[in-house]
Amino acid sequence: MATYIKNGIDAETAQTNDKKVREIVEGILGEIEKRGDAAVRDYSGQFDNWVPSSFRLSEEQIKACYDRLDEKTIEDIRFAQQQVRNFAQVQLDSMLDVEKETLPGVFLGHKHIPMNSVGCYVPGGKYPLVASAHMSVATAKVAGVKRVIAAAPPFNGEPNPAIVVAMDMAGADEIYCFGGVQAIGAMAIGTETIAPVDMLVGPGNAFVAEAKRQLFGRVGIDLFAGPTETLVIADDTVDGELCATDLLGQAEHGVNSPAILLTNSEQLAHDTMAEIEKQLQTLETAEVAGQAWRDYGQVILCDSYEEMVQVADEIASEHVQVMTKDPNYFLENMTNYGALFLGPETNVSYGDKVIGTNHTLPTKKAARYTGGLWVGKFIKTCTYQRVTPEASAMVGEYCSRLCALEGFAGHKAQADIRVRRYGKDKTGQ
């Protein structure tokens, strides 16, 4: 039976916090719906102290961002984006259009059709998350999306040059500098100066995630991406220093980012907790990571690999770092996770920044029913059918009887007219 050596805040407190966020977001989206650009400008000034003449960056402003970066930084961005494109292309190549004659004269198929427009949100208020531009914009372009717009908040009172360059290099057609709910609302609802998109993607804080949730249906979304979550599954083949480093490496995302150690070694559990306190003495982001660990961190002790899999699937974490004797056991048996990082040689940071798998992943147990952002999220799989006259008459007889069974007279008539016209008896009798 699993033992909780350390636990986080209670569910009731978390629900209260969520309720406050919902109410704030609902009010902001309502104002954007009513007042368009004026509301966006008001909220940008209120939250970011940022009210430029235009939120959309000009070609001159984008070029100025390139001029502020050294060539090594641009090369690093280029390398990371190429890895993301490479894997997205591998995924796209696995998605094949199909057409099959399923019965004599009945041809069924599907086509993969890219979306027409997508809005990509790149967080950047606290940390300039350059990598989110690769994950969203570059992947959408590999998928074939015609119009990709990208938005990020100002950083230190101006567009962040690295984010802007990453957006541009990834292929964004329009680049905006605004953030938060106002950016999400402007892209999804549209304003006098911004045409609305068909889908929103990208991670963000609790307010951004809630805005996407409230707009879902009006537009598509990639997934419900809340505060970053990390789960480290480890046994005595690794040490507390490595586990602590991987836990704090994700806890620094935000004060409400859960970081969980799941282990079958009580010694490792205590070693890790001691090492976390030690590392917090020198970690530059200790103020954020330390609060996240205190309020949301957990340490869970299990008896066996089997129990660790069971608990891990209940947690359904966004990131799962597996450092055990047999990492493949968890690959073969786990079913609920955003992304797996198998073995101590890799880590979540590789996936977040550079290795090529996408870092926009499901949180808050959404891994029970969805995977993360990938090239297929930008593509609609649409079916079609074509039928010969002889097959239409044959299928029509079945359809007619089944429609009668359900009481759908109009549906039945659609089948019957084809049986009369295409059947062996073409006299209409």
Contacts in CASP RR format, 6 or more apart in sequence:
PFRMAT RR
TARGET T0000
AUTHOR 0000-0000-0000
METHOD contacts of the structure
MODEL  1
MATYIKNGIDAETAQTNDKKVREIVEGILGEIEKRGDAAVRDYSGQFDNW
VPSSFRLSEEQIKACYDRLDEKTIEDIRFAQQQVRNFAQVQLDSMLDVEK
ETLPGVFLGHKHIPMNSVGCYVPGGKYPLVASAHMSVATAKVAGVKRVIA
AAPPFNGEPNPAIVVAMDMAGADEIYCFGGVQAIGAMAIGTETIAPVDML
VGPGNAFVAEAKRQLFGRVGIDLFAGPTETLVIADDTVDGELCATDLLGQ
AEHGVNSPAILLTNSEQLAHDTMAEIEKQLQTLETAEVAGQAWRDYGQVI
LCDSYEEMVQVADEIASEHVQVMTKDPNYFLENMTNYGALFLGPETNVSY
GDKVIGTNHTLPTKKAARYTGGLWVGKFIKTCTYQRVTPEASAMVGEYCS
RLCALEGFAGHKAQADIRVRRYGKDKTGQ
1 303 0 8 1.000
1 307 0 8 1.000
2 300 0 8 1.000
2 301 0 8 1.000
2 302 0 8 1.000
2 307 0 8 1.000
2 311 0 8 1.000
3 300 0 8 1.000
3 301 0 8 1.000
3 302 0 8 1.000
4 298 0 8 1.000
4 299 0 8 1.000
4 300 0 8 1.000
4 301 0 8 1.000
5 266 0 8 1.000
5 269 0 8 1.000
5 270 0 8 1.000
5 273 0 8 1.000
5 299 0 8 1.000
5 300 0 8 1.000
5 301 0 8 1.000
6 273 0 8 1.000
6 297 0 8 1.000
6 298 0 8 1.000
6 299 0 8 1.000
7 297 0 8 1.000
7 298 0 8 1.000
8 258 0 8 1.000
8 295 0 8 1.000
8 296 0 8 1.000
8 297 0 8 1.000
8 298 0 8 1.000
9 295 0 8 1.000
9 296 0 8 1.000
17 206 0 8 1.000
17 256 0 8 1.000
18 206 0 8 1.000
18 210 0 8 1.000
21 206 0 8 1.000
21 207 0 8 1.000
21 210 0 8 1.000
22 210 0 8 1.000
22 214 0 8 1.000
24 181 0 8 1.000
24 207 0 8 1.000
25 181 0 8 1.000
25 207 0 8 1.000
25 210 0 8 1.000
25 211 0 8 1.000
25 214 0 8 1.000
26 214 0 8 1.000
28 39 0 8 1.000
28 43 0 8 1.000
28 181 0 8 1.000
28 182 0 8 1.000
28 185 0 8 1.000
28 211 0 8 1.000
29 181 0 8 1.000
29 185 0 8 1.000
29 189 0 8 1.000
29 211 0 8 1.000
29 214 0 8 1.000
29 215 0 8 1.000
30 39 0 8 1.000
31 39 0 8 1.000
31 42 0 8 1.000
31 43 0 8 1.000
32 39 0 8 1.000
32 40 0 8 1.000
32 43 0 8 1.000
32 182 0 8 1.000
32 185 0 8 1.000
32 186 0 8 1.000
32 189 0 8 1.000
32 190 0 8 1.000
32 191 0 8 1.000
33 189 0 8 1.000
35 42 0 8 1.000
36 186 0 8 1.000
36 189 0 8 1.000
36 190 0 8 1.000
36 191 0 8 1.000
36 192 0 8 1.000
37 186 0 8 1.000
37 191 0 8 1.000
37 192 0 8 1.000
37 193 0 8 1.000
37 194 0 8 1.000
39 182 0 8 1.000
40 55 0 8 1.000
40 178 0 8 1.000
40 182 0 8 1.000
40 185 0 8 1.000
40 186 0 8 1.000
40 191 0 8 1.000
41 51 0 8 1.000
43 181 0 8 1.000
43 182 0 8 1.000
44 50 0 8 1.000
44 51 0 8 1.000
44 55 0 8 1.000
44 178 0 8 1.000
44 179 0 8 1.000
44 182 0 8 1.000
45 51 0 8 1.000
47 179 0 8 1.000
47 180 0 8 1.000
47 182 0 8 1.000
48 125 0 8 1.000
48 153 0 8 1.000
48 154 0 8 1.000
48 157 0 8 1.000
48 178 0 8 1.000
48 179 0 8 1.000
49 157 0 8 1.000
50 153 0 8 1.000
50 154 0 8 1.000
50 157 0 8 1.000
50 177 0 8 1.000
50 178 0 8 1.000
52 177 0 8 1.000
54 193 0 8 1.000
55 176 0 8 1.000
55 177 0 8 1.000
55 178 0 8 1.000
55 186 0 8 1.000
55 194 0 8 1.000
56 174 0 8 1.000
56 175 0 8 1.000
56 176 0 8 1.000
56 193 0 8 1.000
56 194 0 8 1.000
57 159 0 8 1.000
57 164 0 8 1.000
57 175 0 8 1.000
57 176 0 8 1.000
57 177 0 8 1.000
61 159 0 8 1.000
61 164 0 8 1.000
62 164 0 8 1.000
62 165 0 8 1.000
62 168 0 8 1.000
62 175 0 8 1.000
64 161 0 8 1.000
65 159 0 8 1.000
65 161 0 8 1.000
65 162 0 8 1.000
65 164 0 8 1.000
65 165 0 8 1.000
65 168 0 8 1.000
66 74 0 8 1.000
66 161 0 8 1.000
66 165 0 8 1.000
66 168 0 8 1.000
68 161 0 8 1.000
69 161 0 8 1.000
69 162 0 8 1.000
69 165 0 8 1.000
73 162 0 8 1.000
74 165 0 8 1.000
74 169 0 8 1.000
77 130 0 8 1.000
77 134 0 8 1.000
77 162 0 8 1.000
77 165 0 8 1.000
77 166 0 8 1.000
77 169 0 8 1.000
78 169 0 8 1.000
79 354 0 8 1.000
80 131 0 8 1.000
80 134 0 8 1.000
80 353 0 8 1.000
80 354 0 8 1.000
80 356 0 8 1.000
81 134 0 8 1.000
81 138 0 8 1.000
81 166 0 8 1.000
81 169 0 8 1.000
81 170 0 8 1.000
83 354 0 8 1.000
83 355 0 8 1.000
83 356 0 8 1.000
84 134 0 8 1.000
84 135 0 8 1.000
84 138 0 8 1.000
84 139 0 8 1.000
84 356 0 8 1.000
84 358 0 8 1.000
85 138 0 8 1.000
85 139 0 8 1.000
85 142 0 8 1.000
86 356 0 8 1.000
87 356 0 8 1.000
87 357 0 8 1.000
87 358 0 8 1.000
88 138 0 8 1.000
88 139 0 8 1.000
88 142 0 8 1.000
88 143 0 8 1.000
88 358 0 8 1.000
88 374 0 8 1.000
88 375 0 8 1.000
89 142 0 8 1.000
89 375 0 8 1.000
91 374 0 8 1.000
91 375 0 8 1.000
91 376 0 8 1.000
92 142 0 8 1.000
92 143 0 8 1.000
92 375 0 8 1.000
92 376 0 8 1.000
95 112 0 8 1.000
95 375 0 8 1.000
95 376 0 8 1.000
95 379 0 8 1.000
95 381 0 8 1.000
96 112 0 8 1.000
97 109 0 8 1.000
97 110 0 8 1.000
97 111 0 8 1.000
97 112 0 8 1.000
98 109 0 8 1.000
98 110 0 8 1.000
99 107 0 8 1.000
99 108 0 8 1.000
99 109 0 8 1.000
100 107 0 8 1.000
100 108 0 8 1.000
100 109 0 8 1.000
101 107 0 8 1.000
102 108 0 8 1.000
103 391 0 8 1.000
103 394 0 8 1.000
103 395 0 8 1.000
104 390 0 8 1.000
104 391 0 8 1.000
105 387 0 8 1.000
105 388 0 8 1.000
105 390 0 8 1.000
105 391 0 8 1.000
106 385 0 8 1.000
106 387 0 8 1.000
106 388 0 8 1.000
106 391 0 8 1.000
106 395 0 8 1.000
107 385 0 8 1.000
107 386 0 8 1.000
107 387 0 8 1.000
108 383 0 8 1.000
108 384 0 8 1.000
108 385 0 8 1.000
109 383 0 8 1.000
109 384 0 8 1.000
109 385 0 8 1.000
110 381 0 8 1.000
110 382 0 8 1.000
110 383 0 8 1.000
110 384 0 8 1.000
111 381 0 8 1.000
111 382 0 8 1.000
111 384 0 8 1.000
112 376 0 8 1.000
112 379 0 8 1.000
112 380 0 8 1.000
112 381 0 8 1.000
112 382 0 8 1.000
113 379 0 8 1.000
113 380 0 8 1.000
113 381 0 8 1.000
113 382 0 8 1.000
114 143 0 8 1.000
114 144 0 8 1.000
114 145 0 8 1.000
114 146 0 8 1.000
114 378 0 8 1.000
114 379 0 8 1.000
114 380 0 8 1.000
115 143 0 8 1.000
115 145 0 8 1.000
115 198 0 8 1.000
115 199 0 8 1.000
115 378 0 8 1.000
115 379 0 8 1.000
115 380 0 8 1.000
116 145 0 8 1.000
116 146 0 8 1.000
116 147 0 8 1.000
116 198 0 8 1.000
117 145 0 8 1.000
117 146 0 8 1.000
117 147 0 8 1.000
117 148 0 8 1.000
117 149 0 8 1.000
117 195 0 8 1.000
117 196 0 8 1.000
117 197 0 8 1.000
117 198 0 8 1.000
117 199 0 8 1.000
118 136 0 8 1.000
118 140 0 8 1.000
118 145 0 8 1.000
118 147 0 8 1.000
118 148 0 8 1.000
118 149 0 8 1.000
118 197 0 8 1.000
118 198 0 8 1.000
118 199 0 8 1.000
118 200 0 8 1.000
118 201 0 8 1.000
118 378 0 8 1.000
119 136 0 8 1.000
119 148 0 8 1.000
119 149 0 8 1.000
119 150 0 8 1.000
119 151 0 8 1.000
119 187 0 8 1.000
119 197 0 8 1.000
119 199 0 8 1.000
119 200 0 8 1.000
119 201 0 8 1.000
120 132 0 8 1.000
120 133 0 8 1.000
120 136 0 8 1.000
120 137 0 8 1.000
120 140 0 8 1.000
120 148 0 8 1.000
120 149 0 8 1.000
120 150 0 8 1.000
120 151 0 8 1.000
120 167 0 8 1.000
120 172 0 8 1.000
120 201 0 8 1.000
120 202 0 8 1.000
121 132 0 8 1.000
121 136 0 8 1.000
121 150 0 8 1.000
121 151 0 8 1.000
121 152 0 8 1.000
121 179 0 8 1.000
121 180 0 8 1.000
121 183 0 8 1.000
121 184 0 8 1.000
121 187 0 8 1.000
121 200 0 8 1.000
121 201 0 8 1.000
121 202 0 8 1.000
121 203 0 8 1.000
121 204 0 8 1.000
121 208 0 8 1.000
122 129 0 8 1.000
122 130 0 8 1.000
122 132 0 8 1.000
122 133 0 8 1.000
122 136 0 8 1.000
122 150 0 8 1.000
122 151 0 8 1.000
122 152 0 8 1.000
122 163 0 8 1.000
122 166 0 8 1.000
122 167 0 8 1.000
122 202 0 8 1.000
123 129 0 8 1.000
123 132 0 8 1.000
123 152 0 8 1.000
123 153 0 8 1.000
123 203 0 8 1.000
123 204 0 8 1.000
123 205 0 8 1.000
123 208 0 8 1.000
124 152 0 8 1.000
124 153 0 8 1.000
124 155 0 8 1.000
124 160 0 8 1.000
124 163 0 8 1.000
124 179 0 8 1.000
125 153 0 8 1.000
125 154 0 8 1.000
125 155 0 8 1.000
125 179 0 8 1.000
126 254 0 8 1.000
127 253 0 8 1.000
128 152 0 8 1.000
128 155 0 8 1.000
128 160 0 8 1.000
128 162 0 8 1.000
128 163 0 8 1.000
129 163 0 8 1.000
129 203 0 8 1.000
130 160 0 8 1.000
130 162 0 8 1.000
130 163 0 8 1.000
130 166 0 8 1.000
131 166 0 8 1.000
131 352 0 8 1.000
131 353 0 8 1.000
131 354 0 8 1.000
131 359 0 8 1.000
132 202 0 8 1.000
132 203 0 8 1.000
132 359 0 8 1.000
132 360 0 8 1.000
133 150 0 8 1.000
133 152 0 8 1.000
133 163 0 8 1.000
133 166 0 8 1.000
133 167 0 8 1.000
133 170 0 8 1.000
133 172 0 8 1.000
134 166 0 8 1.000
134 170 0 8 1.000
135 202 0 8 1.000
135 358 0 8 1.000
135 359 0 8 1.000
135 360 0 8 1.000
135 373 0 8 1.000
136 150 0 8 1.000
136 170 0 8 1.000
136 201 0 8 1.000
136 202 0 8 1.000
136 360 0 8 1.000
136 373 0 8 1.000
137 148 0 8 1.000
137 150 0 8 1.000
137 166 0 8 1.000
137 167 0 8 1.000
137 170 0 8 1.000
137 171 0 8 1.000
137 172 0 8 1.000
138 170 0 8 1.000
138 171 0 8 1.000
139 358 0 8 1.000
139 373 0 8 1.000
139 374 0 8 1.000
139 375 0 8 1.000
139 378 0 8 1.000
140 148 0 8 1.000
140 201 0 8 1.000
140 378 0 8 1.000
141 148 0 8 1.000
141 170 0 8 1.000
141 171 0 8 1.000
142 375 0 8 1.000
143 375 0 8 1.000
143 376 0 8 1.000
143 378 0 8 1.000
143 379 0 8 1.000
144 378 0 8 1.000
145 378 0 8 1.000
147 173 0 8 1.000
147 174 0 8 1.000
147 197 0 8 1.000
148 171 0 8 1.000
148 172 0 8 1.000
148 173 0 8 1.000
148 174 0 8 1.000
149 172 0 8 1.000
149 173 0 8 1.000
149 174 0 8 1.000
149 175 0 8 1.000
149 176 0 8 1.000
149 187 0 8 1.000
149 194 0 8 1.000
149 197 0 8 1.000
150 167 0 8 1.000
150 170 0 8 1.000
150 172 0 8 1.000
150 174 0 8 1.000
150 175 0 8 1.000
150 176 0 8 1.000
151 175 0 8 1.000
151 176 0 8 1.000
151 177 0 8 1.000
151 178 0 8 1.000
151 179 0 8 1.000
151 183 0 8 1.000
151 186 0 8 1.000
151 187 0 8 1.000
152 159 0 8 1.000
152 160 0 8 1.000
152 163 0 8 1.000
152 164 0 8 1.000
152 167 0 8 1.000
152 176 0 8 1.000
152 177 0 8 1.000
152 179 0 8 1.000
153 177 0 8 1.000
153 178 0 8 1.000
153 179 0 8 1.000
153 180 0 8 1.000
153 183 0 8 1.000
154 160 0 8 1.000
154 177 0 8 1.000
154 178 0 8 1.000
154 179 0 8 1.000
155 163 0 8 1.000
158 177 0 8 1.000
159 177 0 8 1.000
164 175 0 8 1.000
164 177 0 8 1.000
167 175 0 8 1.000
168 175 0 8 1.000
176 183 0 8 1.000
176 186 0 8 1.000
176 194 0 8 1.000
178 186 0 8 1.000
180 204 0 8 1.000
180 205 0 8 1.000
180 207 0 8 1.000
180 208 0 8 1.000
180 211 0 8 1.000
181 207 0 8 1.000
181 208 0 8 1.000
181 210 0 8 1.000
181 211 0 8 1.000
184 200 0 8 1.000
184 208 0 8 1.000
184 211 0 8 1.000
184 212 0 8 1.000
184 215 0 8 1.000
185 211 0 8 1.000
185 215 0 8 1.000
186 194 0 8 1.000
187 194 0 8 1.000
187 196 0 8 1.000
187 197 0 8 1.000
187 200 0 8 1.000
188 196 0 8 1.000
188 197 0 8 1.000
188 200 0 8 1.000
188 215 0 8 1.000
188 218 0 8 1.000
188 219 0 8 1.000
189 196 0 8 1.000
189 215 0 8 1.000
189 218 0 8 1.000
190 196 0 8 1.000
196 219 0 8 1.000
197 219 0 8 1.000
198 219 0 8 1.000
198 220 0 8 1.000
199 219 0 8 1.000
199 220 0 8 1.000
199 221 0 8 1.000
199 222 0 8 1.000
199 378 0 8 1.000
200 212 0 8 1.000
200 215 0 8 1.000
200 219 0 8 1.000
200 220 0 8 1.000
200 221 0 8 1.000
200 222 0 8 1.000
201 221 0 8 1.000
201 222 0 8 1.000
201 360 0 8 1.000
201 373 0 8 1.000
201 377 0 8 1.000
201 378 0 8 1.000
202 222 0 8 1.000
202 225 0 8 1.000
202 360 0 8 1.000
202 373 0 8 1.000
203 209 0 8 1.000
203 225 0 8 1.000
203 226 0 8 1.000
203 228 0 8 1.000
203 359 0 8 1.000
203 360 0 8 1.000
204 225 0 8 1.000
204 226 0 8 1.000
205 226 0 8 1.000
205 227 0 8 1.000
206 226 0 8 1.000
206 227 0 8 1.000
206 256 0 8 1.000
209 224 0 8 1.000
209 225 0 8 1.000
209 226 0 8 1.000
209 363 0 8 1.000
212 221 0 8 1.000
212 224 0 8 1.000
212 225 0 8 1.000
213 221 0 8 1.000
213 224 0 8 1.000
215 221 0 8 1.000
222 360 0 8 1.000
222 372 0 8 1.000
222 373 0 8 1.000
222 377 0 8 1.000
223 360 0 8 1.000
223 361 0 8 1.000
223 362 0 8 1.000
223 366 0 8 1.000
223 370 0 8 1.000
223 371 0 8 1.000
223 372 0 8 1.000
223 373 0 8 1.000
224 362 0 8 1.000
224 363 0 8 1.000
224 364 0 8 1.000
224 366 0 8 1.000
225 360 0 8 1.000
225 361 0 8 1.000
225 362 0 8 1.000
225 363 0 8 1.000
226 363 0 8 1.000
226 364 0 8 1.000
227 253 0 8 1.000
227 254 0 8 1.000
227 256 0 8 1.000
227 257 0 8 1.000
227 258 0 8 1.000
227 363 0 8 1.000
228 250 0 8 1.000
228 253 0 8 1.000
228 254 0 8 1.000
228 257 0 8 1.000
228 318 0 8 1.000
228 319 0 8 1.000
228 363 0 8 1.000
229 250 0 8 1.000
229 257 0 8 1.000
229 258 0 8 1.000
229 259 0 8 1.000
229 260 0 8 1.000
229 317 0 8 1.000
229 318 0 8 1.000
229 319 0 8 1.000
229 363 0 8 1.000
230 246 0 8 1.000
230 247 0 8 1.000
230 249 0 8 1.000
230 250 0 8 1.000
230 251 0 8 1.000
230 257 0 8 1.000
230 258 0 8 1.000
230 259 0 8 1.000
230 260 0 8 1.000
230 317 0 8 1.000
230 318 0 8 1.000
230 319 0 8 1.000
230 320 0 8 1.000
230 321 0 8 1.000
230 348 0 8 1.000
231 260 0 8 1.000
231 262 0 8 1.000
231 312 0 8 1.000
231 315 0 8 1.000
231 317 0 8 1.000
231 319 0 8 1.000
231 320 0 8 1.000
231 321 0 8 1.000
231 337 0 8 1.000
232 243 0 8 1.000
232 246 0 8 1.000
232 247 0 8 1.000
232 259 0 8 1.000
232 260 0 8 1.000
232 261 0 8 1.000
232 262 0 8 1.000
232 321 0 8 1.000
232 323 0 8 1.000
233 262 0 8 1.000
233 263 0 8 1.000
233 308 0 8 1.000
233 312 0 8 1.000
233 320 0 8 1.000
233 321 0 8 1.000
233 322 0 8 1.000
233 323 0 8 1.000
233 324 0 8 1.000
233 330 0 8 1.000
234 242 0 8 1.000
234 243 0 8 1.000
234 261 0 8 1.000
234 262 0 8 1.000
234 263 0 8 1.000
234 265 0 8 1.000
234 268 0 8 1.000
234 272 0 8 1.000
234 321 0 8 1.000
234 322 0 8 1.000
234 323 0 8 1.000
234 324 0 8 1.000
235 263 0 8 1.000
235 264 0 8 1.000
235 265 0 8 1.000
235 268 0 8 1.000
235 323 0 8 1.000
235 324 0 8 1.000
235 325 0 8 1.000
236 265 0 8 1.000
236 267 0 8 1.000
236 268 0 8 1.000
237 323 0 8 1.000
237 324 0 8 1.000
237 325 0 8 1.000
238 268 0 8 1.000
238 323 0 8 1.000
238 344 0 8 1.000
239 268 0 8 1.000
239 271 0 8 1.000
240 268 0 8 1.000
240 271 0 8 1.000
240 272 0 8 1.000
240 274 0 8 1.000
240 275 0 8 1.000
241 275 0 8 1.000
242 323 0 8 1.000
242 344 0 8 1.000
243 261 0 8 1.000
243 263 0 8 1.000
243 268 0 8 1.000
243 271 0 8 1.000
243 272 0 8 1.000
243 275 0 8 1.000
243 323 0 8 1.000
244 272 0 8 1.000
244 275 0 8 1.000
244 276 0 8 1.000
244 278 0 8 1.000
244 279 0 8 1.000
245 279 0 8 1.000
246 321 0 8 1.000
246 347 0 8 1.000
246 348 0 8 1.000
247 259 0 8 1.000
247 260 0 8 1.000
247 261 0 8 1.000
247 272 0 8 1.000
247 276 0 8 1.000
247 293 0 8 1.000
247 297 0 8 1.000
248 259 0 8 1.000
248 276 0 8 1.000
248 279 0 8 1.000
248 280 0 8 1.000
248 283 0 8 1.000
248 289 0 8 1.000
248 290 0 8 1.000
248 293 0 8 1.000
249 259 0 8 1.000
249 289 0 8 1.000
249 348 0 8 1.000
249 349 0 8 1.000
250 257 0 8 1.000
250 259 0 8 1.000
250 319 0 8 1.000
250 348 0 8 1.000
251 257 0 8 1.000
251 259 0 8 1.000
251 288 0 8 1.000
251 289 0 8 1.000
251 290 0 8 1.000
251 292 0 8 1.000
251 293 0 8 1.000
251 296 0 8 1.000
251 297 0 8 1.000
252 283 0 8 1.000
252 285 0 8 1.000
252 288 0 8 1.000
252 289 0 8 1.000
252 292 0 8 1.000
253 288 0 8 1.000
253 292 0 8 1.000
254 288 0 8 1.000
254 289 0 8 1.000
254 292 0 8 1.000
255 288 0 8 1.000
255 291 0 8 1.000
255 292 0 8 1.000
255 295 0 8 1.000
256 292 0 8 1.000
256 295 0 8 1.000
256 296 0 8 1.000
257 292 0 8 1.000
257 296 0 8 1.000
258 292 0 8 1.000
258 296 0 8 1.000
258 297 0 8 1.000
258 298 0 8 1.000
258 317 0 8 1.000
259 292 0 8 1.000
259 293 0 8 1.000
259 296 0 8 1.000
259 297 0 8 1.000
259 298 0 8 1.000
260 297 0 8 1.000
260 298 0 8 1.000
260 299 0 8 1.000
260 300 0 8 1.000
260 315 0 8 1.000
260 317 0 8 1.000
261 268 0 8 1.000
261 269 0 8 1.000
261 272 0 8 1.000
261 298 0 8 1.000
261 299 0 8 1.000
261 300 0 8 1.000
262 300 0 8 1.000
262 302 0 8 1.000
262 308 0 8 1.000
262 311 0 8 1.000
262 312 0 8 1.000
262 315 0 8 1.000
263 269 0 8 1.000
263 272 0 8 1.000
263 299 0 8 1.000
263 300 0 8 1.000
263 301 0 8 1.000
263 302 0 8 1.000
263 308 0 8 1.000
264 301 0 8 1.000
264 302 0 8 1.000
264 303 0 8 1.000
264 304 0 8 1.000
264 305 0 8 1.000
264 307 0 8 1.000
264 308 0 8 1.000
265 301 0 8 1.000
266 301 0 8 1.000
269 299 0 8 1.000
269 301 0 8 1.000
272 299 0 8 1.000
273 299 0 8 1.000
276 293 0 8 1.000
279 286 0 8 1.000
280 286 0 8 1.000
280 289 0 8 1.000
280 290 0 8 1.000
280 293 0 8 1.000
283 289 0 8 1.000
300 311 0 8 1.000
302 308 0 8 1.000
302 311 0 8 1.000
305 324 0 8 1.000
305 326 0 8 1.000
305 329 0 8 1.000
305 330 0 8 1.000
308 330 0 8 1.000
309 329 0 8 1.000
309 330 0 8 1.000
309 333 0 8 1.000
309 334 0 8 1.000
312 320 0 8 1.000
312 330 0 8 1.000
312 334 0 8 1.000
312 336 0 8 1.000
312 337 0 8 1.000
313 334 0 8 1.000
313 335 0 8 1.000
313 336 0 8 1.000
314 336 0 8 1.000
315 336 0 8 1.000
315 365 0 8 1.000
316 336 0 8 1.000
316 337 0 8 1.000
316 362 0 8 1.000
316 365 0 8 1.000
316 366 0 8 1.000
316 367 0 8 1.000
316 368 0 8 1.000
317 337 0 8 1.000
317 338 0 8 1.000
317 367 0 8 1.000
318 337 0 8 1.000
318 338 0 8 1.000
318 339 0 8 1.000
318 361 0 8 1.000
318 362 0 8 1.000
318 363 0 8 1.000
318 367 0 8 1.000
319 337 0 8 1.000
319 338 0 8 1.000
319 339 0 8 1.000
319 341 0 8 1.000
319 348 0 8 1.000
319 361 0 8 1.000
320 330 0 8 1.000
320 334 0 8 1.000
320 337 0 8 1.000
320 338 0 8 1.000
320 339 0 8 1.000
320 340 0 8 1.000
320 341 0 8 1.000
321 341 0 8 1.000
321 343 0 8 1.000
321 347 0 8 1.000
321 348 0 8 1.000
322 330 0 8 1.000
322 331 0 8 1.000
322 340 0 8 1.000
322 341 0 8 1.000
322 342 0 8 1.000
322 343 0 8 1.000
323 343 0 8 1.000
323 344 0 8 1.000
324 330 0 8 1.000
324 343 0 8 1.000
327 342 0 8 1.000
327 343 0 8 1.000
328 342 0 8 1.000
330 340 0 8 1.000
330 342 0 8 1.000
331 340 0 8 1.000
331 342 0 8 1.000
334 340 0 8 1.000
336 365 0 8 1.000
336 367 0 8 1.000
336 368 0 8 1.000
337 367 0 8 1.000
338 361 0 8 1.000
338 362 0 8 1.000
338 367 0 8 1.000
338 371 0 8 1.000
338 372 0 8 1.000
339 348 0 8 1.000
339 351 0 8 1.000
339 357 0 8 1.000
339 359 0 8 1.000
339 361 0 8 1.000
339 372 0 8 1.000
341 347 0 8 1.000
341 348 0 8 1.000
341 350 0 8 1.000
341 351 0 8 1.000
346 355 0 8 1.000
351 357 0 8 1.000
351 359 0 8 1.000
352 359 0 8 1.000
353 359 0 8 1.000
358 372 0 8 1.000
358 373 0 8 1.000
358 374 0 8 1.000
360 372 0 8 1.000
360 373 0 8 1.000
361 367 0 8 1.000
361 371 0 8 1.000
361 372 0 8 1.000
361 373 0 8 1.000
362 370 0 8 1.000
362 371 0 8 1.000
362 372 0 8 1.000
387 395 0 8 1.000
389 421 0 8 1.000
389 422 0 8 1.000
389 423 0 8 1.000
390 422 0 8 1.000
390 423 0 8 1.000
392 418 0 8 1.000
392 422 0 8 1.000
393 418 0 8 1.000
393 419 0 8 1.000
393 422 0 8 1.000
393 423 0 8 1.000
393 424 0 8 1.000
395 415 0 8 1.000
396 415 0 8 1.000
396 416 0 8 1.000
396 418 0 8 1.000
396 419 0 8 1.000
397 415 0 8 1.000
397 419 0 8 1.000
399 411 0 8 1.000
399 412 0 8 1.000
399 414 0 8 1.000
399 415 0 8 1.000
400 412 0 8 1.000
400 415 0 8 1.000
400 416 0 8 1.000
400 419 0 8 1.000
403 409 0 8 1.000
403 410 0 8 1.000
403 411 0 8 1.000
403 412 0 8 1.000
403 415 0 8 1.000
404 412 0 8 1.000
420 426 0 8 1.000
420 428 0 8 1.000
421 428 0 8 1.000
END
